[in-house]
Amino acid sequence: MKLTKTDRLILDSYSQMVEYLSAYLGTVYEISLHSLEDLDHSVIKIMNGYHSGRTAGAPLTDLALNMLKRISDQGLSSANTYISYNAVNSMGERLKSSTIPIFGENRRIIGILCINMYLDSPLSEILETLTDTNGGEPQQEYFAKDTSDSIHRLINDARNQIMYNNSIAPVNKNKELIRLLHERGVFQIKNAIPQVADALGISKNTVYMHLRNITNEDEK
């Protein structure tokens, strides 16, 4: 199979995702990315490959080949069989696996993402996978029902942080509050400016003015 430039860009984006996914899932998961341009050396990215002894350049597995054949014969819906399944490798190790087709231009399958969880891994390693966050403190995350809800939550959090900070002069509180919202990416959300203006009891023009001044200060 000959890949196009766009196909290769798509696979490159998946290559970065494989690293992030591995960092999240942990060491009990082996994650491999395959390009169908060369089936004899299809692995272009692999994380925790020590489980299977594979490295970049390894060939496509027999099961992945079988999936491609079934898709060719029976259509894309047959790939659902491979989204989540139990497997046993040649060493008798039990795996929970997923083999996911990757699409390029014109809905052509150009690659495969394979995820294997090694179920016989030591319990301590599995527990570490579930709990390890590189020692960082838990991050608070709010799951809003819509963007308006999200904006108002962020405004309230910023107000609590700024309005009760006695080191900030009252005349500068709105500006500093807008600065904090700007740093948190609030103004990337559509229609955020009128909602912020309404919540703070100021005009949209005042919000724009503070944003311009903050941007100018950051550029100095």
Summary of the structure (lengths in Angstrom):
residues: 220
radius of gyration: 24.9
end to end distance: 51.6
largest distance: 71.4
contacts: 577
relative contact order: 0.10
helix: 54%
strand: 16%
